Amino acid sequence: HTFEQALAALLRLEAPQHIGFGCNCSGPLEVSLVASVMLKKKKKGNTDRSMALLLYSNSGEAFINGNWHWCEQPAPHDTLPAEQKGPMSLSQLRRMLLRRNASVRTCAMFVTALCRLRPKADDWLFDIVVVGGCCRSTPDDIVVIRSLT
C-alpha cells in the first residue's frame, strides 16, 4: 500500500480522533517524497477538517538488517556552499536528496522550502506540518530543524 492509499483509508473512517498522518523513521528521501505528495492535498468538501502532517526522518545512514548495526556513510553535504547567501533552493535540496547525500537536516530544509512555496489557502488538508528527527538524529539536528521555523 502507498501513503496515498493509507491516507484515503484513514479519511474514509471519518473518525474525529484521527488528527494527523505522517511518515516516521524513514530515510530523508522517502520522507521528502511523502511531504511532496501530501503537501499538495486539498480538502474534498467544506465539512472536511484539517489534519497535521507529521514528518520524522531518520539520520539517512544505512541500516544493515541482519546485523542490527548502523553503517556509517560519508558525512552529508547539507551545508551552504561558501559563496551562497541565504537558504538552499528547492532544486539544490532535491538534488541532494536524490543523490542520497542527505541527512535529517536536509529533509527538514526541503519540507520547510515546500511549505514556504505553498500558497496561502483555507482548503489545505494539512494545515499543520510537524518536522522532526528520528533514529540517529542528534540534539544538534533538532536545534537546526527548530531554527528553520
Summary of the structure (lengths in Angstrom):
residues: 149
radius of gyration: 16.3
end to end distance: 32.0
largest distance: 50.8
contacts: 391
relative contact order: 0.21
helix: 36%
strand: 20%
